Structure formats: C-alpha cells, structure tokens
C-alpha cells in the first residue's frame, strides 16, 4: 500500500511537471506567433500604407528640423491625389543629391538596422530621398517674384506663412524664375527658401528641376519624433485658393 501511495504521488508530480512544461511551450509558441504576425503586419503597413523617414537637411525649416522623424502616407499619389502645399518625400530624380559613400557597419548593427527598416521603424534610405513642399502641379505656370517679393501660380500671388526667410528679406526666392510645370511632374521648393537646393537649383539636371510624380513616395502628415516637435503637417489650402481658376 505504501509503495502504491508513493508511486501515485510520483505520477502526479510528474504529470504536473509535464503540464507546466507543456504550458511554457504553448506560451512560447503563442509568443512567437504574435511576434511573427506583428512583424508581418508592420511590414505590410510599411510597404503599402505608411512609413517613417528622418529629415536629412535644413531645407524645410522651420516646418521640419534636421533629424526630425516624419510619418509618410504612401497612399499618395496612387489612391489620394497630390495637392499644392503637400509636403512630399520623393526619390532623387537624378542629380539632385551628391554621390554618397556607404559606411561599413558591424554585422550586428547592420542586422538590427535591416530588421528595423523591414518593419518600418528605421529609414536607412532617407539620405536617398528628398523632402520638399509641392508648389506646382502639371500645367501650372509659376513666376517669381513680383514687386512685393511674392511668387505666383497661374497669375495668383501667394501669401506663404510657412516660408522661412533671412532677417530683413521679403523676397520669397533669391533668384527669379518663370516655369510651366511638365506633364506628370511637380515643381517643389523647400520652406527654408534661401537654404534649399530644390527645383529652382536643379534646372541643369536631365529633368530640368521637375520631379516626376512617379518618384513620389508619399505625403508627410505628422512629425513623430522628437516628442516636443510632434505636430500635424498642414498643406495650407488657403494659400493656393483660387489658383485653379487663375489666369495662367
């Protein structure tokens, strides 16, 4: 009888241990499934909906400061049309950015950076993209500057509150220009007008300063980091009110 009791207790203890082990394995399995699903969802969101970029230069100050993180809506322009005033991220149309030498990374750092980029939490290709504000859509006639230093689109002078100018300067562009935007292209400019290598200063490139709409990755709609810079990005529709009815 005593041996049977000892055996029974031993069996129960073994069974309890097996259940605990099985429970731990099930927990780890569920954790792995949740992790894989989260990674896949993040990848799909980054690929088709939104992704993160950092600001590599001072050309969009004061709206965007160097090293700010922005979230970009990738449904623009395929699903949602572009509008004048949108802050867009686009791939270099050719010749806008200087050649960049890749800096070798330690294998572990490279692996972590690859994973973060895969799920959309890092943007190692930010230096291969540019961030500017859309001023002109296909067919727009853009002229700068009038006697008040304003730029006009289709004959309508613009009052641009987002523009940063040097102290005492009222002219919104150091250099005058007169262009008609090509089909399927954009004319873009930085908000920091006297410190932005934008469409005005890329007219010697193959596309003469115009940005193909196909090069647009998406529209930036929020500053996500740092926290004290958090804000929604406005495209200032009131600035371009009446432009579609302009005289050209």
N, C-alpha and C positions, 0 to 999 in steps of 0.2 A: 504493500500500500504506500509506504513512504517513498519508494522508488518511483511509483506512478505519479505521486504528487510532485516530486522534483522534476520528473520528465515533463509534466503538464506545464509547470511554471516556466521551464526552459523553453518549451514550444511557444508559450505565449510571449515570452520575452523576445524570442527570435522573430515571431510574427510582427510584433510591434516595431522591432528594428527594421524589418523589411518594409513595413508600411511607411516608416519615416524616410527611409532611403528612397522609396518609390515617390513619396510626396516631394522630396527635394528634387528628384529628377524631373518630375512633372512641372514643378515650379521653374526650374532652369529651362525646360523645353518651352514653356509659355513665355518666359522672359526673352528667349531667343527669337521666338515667332514675333513677339511685339516689336523687338528691335529691328528685325528684318522688314516687317511691314512699315515701320516708321521710316526706315531708310528709303524704301521704295516710294512711299508717299512723298517724302521730301524730294526725291529725285524727279518724280513726275511733276510736282509743283514747280521745281526749279526749271524743268525743261519746257513746260507748257504755260505756266501761269505767271509766277513772279520769281525774281532772283535778286541777289544783293550785289552791289558794286561799291567801291570806295572812290572818293574824289581824288584824282592824282595831281591836280594843279590848282592854281588860284584864279582860274579864268572865269569862274562862276560866282566869285564873291560879290556882294555879301550874302547872296542867296545860299550858296553852298561853300563851305570852308574846306580847304585841303584836308584829306583823311576822314572827312565825314563818310558815313555809310548811308547809302540810299537803297530803297526798295523800288524795283522796276516792274511795271506791269507789262508782261510780254504779249498780252492780247492786242497791244497797239503795235503796228497799224493793221494787222491781219483781220482782227474782229472789230475793234473800235478805231475809227478814223483819227488821223492826226489833226491837231488844231494849232493855229498860230498861238504862240505863247507857251506851248508844251515844252517842258524840259526833257530832252531825249538823250538816251545813250545809243551810240552808233559805232559800228566798226569803221576803222580808218578807211576812207575812200581811196587812199593811195597817195602817199607823200606828205600827209599832214603830220605824222609822228616820225621822230628820228629813229634810226635803226637802234634796236636795243639788244645788248649782250646779256644772255641768260646767265645768272649767277648760280653755280652749282650748290645744291643743298645736301646736307647729310641725309642718308636714306630714310631715317625715321621721320625727320621733319618733312621730307618730300612726301612720304606716305600719308602723314597726318594732313598735310595741305591738300593732297589729292582727294582724300575722303571728305574733308570739309567742303571742297569745291563740288564734289559729287552730289552732296546733299544740299548745296546752295548756301552754306554758312560762310563760305570764303569765296573770294573772286580774284584768283591769281592772274586772270587775264584782263584785269581792269586797265592796266597800262597799255593794252592793245585797243582800247576803246576811248571814245571822247564823250564829253557831256556838254551840251550847249542848249540854247533856247531856240525854238523854231520861230523865225521871223517871217519867212515867206514860203508859201505853198506853190505847187506848179502853176505857172502862168502869171504869178504876181509880179508887179512892177515896183521895185524898191529903189528909192532915191534917198541919198543923204549928202549934205544936210541943208535945211532951209535957213532962213535968216535968224531963226530962233535956236538953231542948232539941233532941230528935230529931224528924225528920219520919217519918211512917209511910205506907205504901202498903198498902191493903186490910187495915189493922189490924196490919201487921208493922212495928215500928220499924226504921229503917235506921241502920247504923253506916257513915258515909260518909268513907273515908280521903282522898278526892280534894278535899274541901271546904277552901277557904281562909277563915279567919275572922280578925277583928281580934284583937290580943293581949288575953287575958283573957276573950274571948267564947266561950261554948259553945253558944249557940242558933244552929241552922243557918239560920235566917231571921230577919231583924229583925222582920218582920211575920207574924202568924199568918194561916193560911188553911185553908179546908176546901172542896175541889172534887171533883167527879166528872168525869172526862175524857169529852168528847163522842165520839160515834161518828166513826171515820175521822180522829181528831185525836190530838195529843200534848200533854203538859204538859212543858215544857222549862225548865231552870234552868242558870245559869252556875255554875261551880265557885267563883268569887270571889263568894260569896253576898251580901256587903254592898256589892258594886260591880257589879251585873249587872241590867240592865233586861230581865228575862226574863218568863215567863208571869205571874208574880206582879204585875208592874207594868204589864201591858198589858190589864188586865181592862176598861178603858173603851174599848178598840178594838172594831170591829164583831164580831170573833170571840171577844171576852172573854178574850184571853190564850192561847187554844188555837191550835195550829199544825196546819193540815190536812196529812195525810200526803202529799197530792199536791204540797205545797210543798217536800218534802224532796228535795234534790239528791243526797245520798248520805251515807255514813258515813265520817268521817275515821278512817284507820287508821295513819297514820305521820306524824311530823314530819320533813320532808325538809331543812329549812334554817332556821337555820344548822347547820353540822355538829355543833357542840357541844351542840345541842338535840335531835339525832336520837334518836328513840325510837318504839317501837310504842305505840299508844294502846289502853289497856285499857278494857273496858266493865264491869269489876268484877262479874261474875255472882254472886260470893259475897254482895255487898251486898243483892241482890234475891232471894236464895234463900228460898223459901217464900212469896213474895208472891202467886204464882198460886193458892196454897191458903189465902190469907188470909181473914179473916172479913168483910172489906169495911167 
